[in-house]
Amino acid sequence: MSENNGWIKCSENLPDGGQLVIAFMPAQEDEDPGYWMMFIGTFEDEYWEDTEGETYNLMHVTHWQPLPKMPID
């Protein structure tokens, strides 16, 4: 998990459908190049959906990683 700080390229592997993950989306062509976004959500078929119901094109999210384990105490 230490390789690439735990981030998995979407071009190499996608999460199981319905699995909550952290997703990373860099700036798109028409946005400020310094803009980026991370969200918690799921991947379903050809799109990503965050926990508030917003959907994102498959091609816009470049990396993801599993959620960390919950704290014990």
VEXGU-616631 format. One record per residue (C-alpha): residue number from 1; residue in three letters; x, y, z. Coordinates in Angstrom, 3 decimals. Example, Ala and Ser with C-alpha at 12.3 -4.5 7.8 and 13.67 -1.06 7.14 Angstrom:
REM residues 2
+-----+---------+----------+----------+----------+
! num ! residuo !     east !    north !       up !
+-----+---------+----------+----------+----------+
!   1 !     ALA !   12.300 !   -4.500 !    7.800 !
!   2 !     SER !   13.670 !   -1.060 !    7.140 !
+-----+---------+----------+----------+----------+
This chain:
REM residues 73
+-----+---------+----------+----------+----------+
! num ! residuo !     east !    north !       up !
+-----+---------+----------+----------+----------+
!   1 !     MET !    0.000 !    0.000 !    0.000 !
!   2 !     SER !    3.019 !    2.321 !    0.330 !
!   3 !     GLU !    3.591 !    2.416 !   -3.434 !
!   4 !     ASN !    2.121 !    5.713 !   -4.723 !
!   5 !     ASN !    0.882 !    6.377 !   -1.156 !
!   6 !     GLY !   -1.842 !    3.777 !   -1.608 !
!   7 !     TRP !   -3.384 !    5.406 !   -4.707 !
!   8 !     ILE !   -4.496 !    3.013 !   -7.448 !
!   9 !     LYS !   -4.685 !    4.190 !  -11.066 !
!  10 !     CYS !   -8.172 !    3.785 !  -12.511 !
!  11 !     SER !   -6.554 !    2.731 !  -15.790 !
!  12 !     GLU !   -5.075 !   -0.283 !  -13.970 !
!  13 !     ASN !   -7.883 !   -1.313 !  -11.615 !
!  14 !     LEU !  -11.304 !   -0.111 !  -10.505 !
!  15 !     PRO !  -12.959 !   -0.782 !   -7.153 !
!  16 !     ASP !  -15.733 !   -3.325 !   -6.780 !
!  17 !     GLY !  -19.159 !   -1.862 !   -7.504 !
!  18 !     GLY !  -20.638 !   -0.267 !   -4.393 !
!  19 !     GLN !  -17.338 !   -0.232 !   -2.459 !
!  20 !     LEU !  -16.841 !    3.120 !   -0.681 !
!  21 !     VAL !  -13.444 !    4.583 !   -1.585 !
!  22 !     ILE !  -11.571 !    7.887 !   -1.708 !
!  23 !     ALA !  -11.473 !    9.126 !   -5.311 !
!  24 !     PHE !   -9.126 !   11.753 !   -6.808 !
!  25 !     MET !  -10.079 !   14.001 !   -9.711 !
!  26 !     PRO !   -7.526 !   16.478 !  -11.125 !
!  27 !     ALA !   -8.389 !   19.735 !  -12.891 !
!  28 !     GLN !  -10.282 !   19.348 !  -16.153 !
!  29 !     GLU !   -9.285 !   21.235 !  -19.323 !
!  30 !     ASP !  -11.553 !   24.226 !  -18.661 !
!  31 !     GLU !  -10.604 !   24.604 !  -14.972 !
!  32 !     ASP !   -7.769 !   26.262 !  -13.082 !
!  33 !     PRO !   -4.799 !   23.849 !  -13.325 !
!  34 !     GLY !   -4.298 !   24.121 !   -9.561 !
!  35 !     TYR !   -7.812 !   22.794 !   -8.914 !
!  36 !     TRP !   -8.281 !   19.190 !   -7.827 !
!  37 !     MET !  -10.876 !   17.323 !   -5.822 !
!  38 !     MET !  -11.103 !   14.255 !   -3.619 !
!  39 !     PHE !  -14.358 !   12.690 !   -2.536 !
!  40 !     ILE !  -15.684 !    9.596 !   -0.823 !
!  41 !     GLY !  -17.903 !    7.632 !   -3.139 !
!  42 !     THR !  -18.512 !    4.512 !   -5.183 !
!  43 !     PHE !  -17.910 !    3.365 !   -8.740 !
!  44 !     GLU !  -20.896 !    1.943 !  -10.607 !
!  45 !     ASP !  -20.718 !    0.830 !  -14.253 !
!  46 !     GLU !  -19.451 !    3.916 !  -16.141 !
!  47 !     TYR !  -19.616 !    6.633 !  -13.487 !
!  48 !     TRP !  -18.539 !    7.638 !   -9.991 !
!  49 !     GLU !  -21.026 !    8.831 !   -7.374 !
!  50 !     ASP !  -20.125 !   10.731 !   -4.214 !
!  51 !     THR !  -21.933 !   10.339 !   -0.897 !
!  52 !     GLU !  -24.156 !   13.343 !   -1.702 !
!  53 !     GLY !  -25.419 !   11.823 !   -4.958 !
!  54 !     GLU !  -23.286 !   13.884 !   -7.388 !
!  55 !     THR !  -22.056 !   11.833 !  -10.333 !
!  56 !     TYR !  -18.756 !   12.125 !  -12.197 !
!  57 !     ASN !  -17.641 !   10.788 !  -15.566 !
!  58 !     LEU !  -15.447 !    7.690 !  -15.441 !
!  59 !     MET !  -12.729 !    9.504 !  -17.389 !
!  60 !     HIS !  -12.431 !   12.407 !  -14.895 !
!  61 !     VAL !  -11.380 !   10.349 !  -11.860 !
!  62 !     THR !   -7.779 !    9.188 !  -12.239 !
!  63 !     HIS !   -6.972 !    7.441 !   -8.924 !
!  64 !     TRP !   -8.693 !    5.871 !   -5.924 !
!  65 !     GLN !   -7.830 !    4.119 !   -2.685 !
!  66 !     PRO !   -9.739 !    2.119 !   -0.078 !
!  67 !     LEU !  -11.032 !    3.941 !    2.973 !
!  68 !     PRO !   -8.780 !    3.545 !    6.022 !
!  69 !     LYS !   -9.939 !    1.379 !    8.901 !
!  70 !     MET !  -12.055 !    3.089 !   11.563 !
!  71 !     PRO !  -10.286 !    4.176 !   14.756 !
!  72 !     ILE !  -10.390 !    1.711 !   17.629 !
!  73 !     ASP !  -10.942 !    4.124 !   20.517 !
+-----+---------+----------+----------+----------+
